[in-house]
Amino acid sequence: MRKNIGRLFILVLALTLVIQGLLLKGANVKADTKKNISVKTTVGFNDKYKIGYFTTMNMDIKNDYKDIQGTVEIRVPTSQNKYNVYTKNLSMQKGSEKVIAIDVPVKQAFLKYQIVVKDGKDEVFTDEVKVGNTTNQTVKFLGILSDDFDSLTYFNKVPAAKGITFSTEQIKLDEKNFPENIQVLQAFDVILINNFDTSKLSKEAYDNLKKWVKLGGTLVIGTGTNYNKTLGIFKDDFIKGKPGQLTNINTSQIYSIATNGDNKNSVSLEALDISLENGAPNIQEGSFKLLQTIKIGSGSVGVAAFDFGLKPFTGWANNSAFDEKVLDMVNEDFSKNYRDMAYMDQYFSIDQLVRDLNNRDVNINNFVIALLIYIVLVAPVSYIILKKMDKREFMWITVPCISLVFGIIIYFLGSGSRLADVTTNNANIITVDYSGAANKNTYSGIFTPKKMIVEASGKNGERLDPIDNPNYGGDQSNVQLNEIDTIIKEDKGTLEFRNKSVLTPKVLKMPSSNVNIGKVETDIVVDGSDIKGTVKNSTSYNFDYCFIITPHQFYKVGPVKKGDSISIPSKTGTYGGNIDELVYNTSLIGRPNNGRQSAEDSCNTQLLRAAFSESQKFSGNVTGITVIGISKDTVSKPLLVNGKDTLVKDRTVIKAPVKINFKNGDNITYPAGYVDSQIVGNVDKYDDYNQMFFGPATPEVVYMIDKSMVVTDIDLNLSTVNGKGSSNVTREIYNYKEDKYETLSKDKLSGDDIGKYVNKNNEMKLRFNLNNSQQCERPAISVKGKVK
């Protein structure tokens, strides 16, 4: 009997090995995948692209094989064994040549991608492309649209904070290679248009240019002699203005700006007299505006009255210095310490946000109690009872029965947290400016009741983009592309999620769109360090939660229904100025109970943070005054999942900046937190979260006070809001008259102090000397003065 069992075991084992070998052999058979087909691949813009952003891969395909009806794929690793497929349809006759462009993410961990050409389902070409020689976020991309690119190569320096140097890559753009994907365009920090017929840009390219600006991009436009072609596409209300006549202007401003006033020689410019709505003059000769800036969303548009590619700029020794000054005028954020937000930095916050929208809290205590009762009953209690009954042999029946009963109990306890239908959780982020113009971005997470293939598409055919896990810690050497994660069908704009865990949301982004929702009306005045006034919700949505955020204070306003007005209550609390401290470490949102926030509070926390951090150039520190409204009203259109509507859960955050007038007659007052400052150089031992410096270090901070005021009083606030001021360290202030630092012995400055410590540009500089064990908070000064 034992021999028969042994023989049977050996037979089963042998069959298993044979079948496994056959399966493995079948899996390893690969067709000849270079059948008279060649593919020449170029990556990015002349091999220039950034980690953390999308770039374009152009594939020049020569087909000497046969007529092909299929696809081109780029396989991008997402983990050790999975990959995303970025695909486009391909139709080629034998003997033909075609260029296919596909936009793909550039990852830090995985830099070897696969190119695959398919005829139907058959792979007829495969090759590996190394995405190497990448640049990171310390390199700034400056795109140039011009018919005379060489005349603008002096635009080679994007400004940076004092003590920090960025390198600048110039990218030559035209109507053919201008990105039609906003995710590719977001790798650019500046785009310069000069002597270029913008009407040659496609509608998609122009729409993305406008979105890019609203998300924080800096657009500079040169006009002058060629203004008609340069302004050709700007016929909508993106830039509102009216061009006048070309005029010869003699000005000393150009040389003076480039040389910090050392050279005031006059030059002649052929300049366009252009009137711009909401244009703030940066360079002016008398009443003639030579450079104006318009703030649009989080970005800036600078419009010059002259052509940057003509004399006196070409061949001028100081033209690069002038370029840097122009960019700094158009977007002063370049000279501040800001984070360059790569697209993949969104993944973790968006992933958490769409999970929280499920709002299906499970009572863990009930599970724990049920488990404890089960443990007690299944072992000691059942054993004692059966022992007293002298029926211990029935343990084999009682234990499974008790387990079955408690399994049913656990099932019903958890059934309330299970999904019954495919559900789409939408997080909408709407930014409304002072005029009521609004932009909406929608991030979606698709949840399914079971593991399944999910094809997501927009109802109106709009393009959907995946929010990809950056996998910063991935190991390139161990990648095996065995399993498809997601298929991105660029022709259709749809996403097909495969091999995703049922617990993992399928995360995507819908296209940005301009929306008309009304506006948030405010009547707010600064009262000392506080604010007073009213907020009126004139939007289309109810605010279930409403907050007012200032640089160092926050106010819980409460629910505000649409059409209602409410008085601002007294401040709820204070914080150091960093958004992460505000949302994670204050009483603004309900704090964790027993270590866990409710799903509702966690969702509001993530929405609030997303409202501030979505801008591409967000520094992490709150500036100005902002009204935040969070609404549960339905805002988004439902997605189609596998061709059907889904259950939709919407949550929307509306962010509305508040315009504050710090003037009261001839007096101007800036409370603490409203004066811009920046750290000089790159300071390693600085905690941005708490605005703290740590020793040993000698950090310097420059304060940039409103240039339109005559400063009379400065309160240095050296004790600051967190109670960790600089009184315990050696403090110094820069004396501009004597051109040196001197010991700071007072907390307030006035009278003769102002002339010594505030320069002609209304800048003041402090320095702190910290030893190994010392720390101090970055002071937030307050300033009083008169109108110039």
Helices and strands as residue ranges (DSSP letters): H 2-28, E 37-43, E 54-63, E 68-77, E 82-92, E 96-105, E 112-119, E 122-130, E 139-145, G 149-152, E 167-173, H 182-185, E 190-194, G 198-200, H 203-214, E 218-222, G 224-226, H 227-230, E 241-251, H 253-258, E 267-276, E 280-285, E 288-296, E 299-304, H 319-330, G 332-335, G 343-346, H 347-356, H 364-376, I 377-381, H 382-388, G 392-394, H 395-415, E 423-432, E 438-447, E 454-457, E 465-466, G 476-478, E 483-489, E 494-497, E 506-509, E 513-515, E 518-527, E 530-539, E 545-549, E 553-556, E 565-567, E 573-574, H 579-584, H 599-613, E 625-631, E 640-641, E 644-645, E 647-658, E 663-664, E 667-670, E 676-679, E 686-687, E 692-694, E 700-704, E 709-715, E 730-735, E 740-743, E 748-750, H 752-757, E 763-769, E 775-777, E 782-787
